[in-house]
Amino acid sequence: MGSTVAPLVIAFLGILGTLASGLMTQRLAEKAKAKELEHAERQRVDERRYEGERATAEALRACYVTLNTASLDYHSELNNFWYALRAGRVSDELRSRLDDARREHRARHSEAQMRVPDDVLAAAHEVNLGLSRVYGVLKRLDGGMPPRREGESLEQARAQINGAWDQLNEMRRAMRRSLGVAR
């Protein structure tokens, strides 16, 4: 029996080895597939996060561009109004353009209040205050309400318009730092 059992045991072990190797191969393939799926999912999550960060950065950049443009336009209209006031040639069209620029600036400033980091918001707030002060002085000098305040003059308005350049420059520097493009 020893000679008949040995071939059976060897055959049995061979069959068992063949089955075991098939199972091991299948388990290794499943593990490799699970790792591939895990890697692909991690990559999708990273891509979604990257796209979200990119979209946020682009929205912030667009907000900066519109705020900066509106601020510069408002400053330019204040400057134009100052020259017309000095020359005695203020027209309804100039008043309307100044008011439109002011409204646009306020809208862009309001949007920025919801999007921009605190340091940029502080600089934008200073620009807004500076331009609003000039607006008030010029409107009062033009005969608007409330009446002209003591000490208000075209010279004071000119100094405030010039001072607004420093505020605009500081706001742009803060924006550029926020975007990582400042040197």
Sequence and secondary structure as in RCSB ss.txt:
>XXXX:A:sequence
MGSTVAPLVIAFLGILGTLASGLMTQRLAEKAKAKELEHAERQRVDERRYEGERATAEALRACYVTLNTASLDYH
SELNNFWYALRAGRVSDELRSRLDDARREHRARHSEAQMRVPDDVLAAAHEVNLGLSRVYGVLKRLDGGMPPRRE
GESLEQARAQINGAWDQLNEMRRAMRRSLGVAR
>XXXX:A:secstr
 HHHHHHHHHHHHHHHHHHHHHHHHHHHHHHHHHHHHHHHHHHHHHHHHHHHHHHHHHHHHHHHHHHHHHHHHHH
HHHHHHHHHHHHT   HHHHHHHHHHHHHHHHHHHHHHHHS HHHHHHHHHHHHHHHHHHHHHHHHTT SS   T
T  HHHHHHHHHHHHHHHHHHHHHHHHHHT   
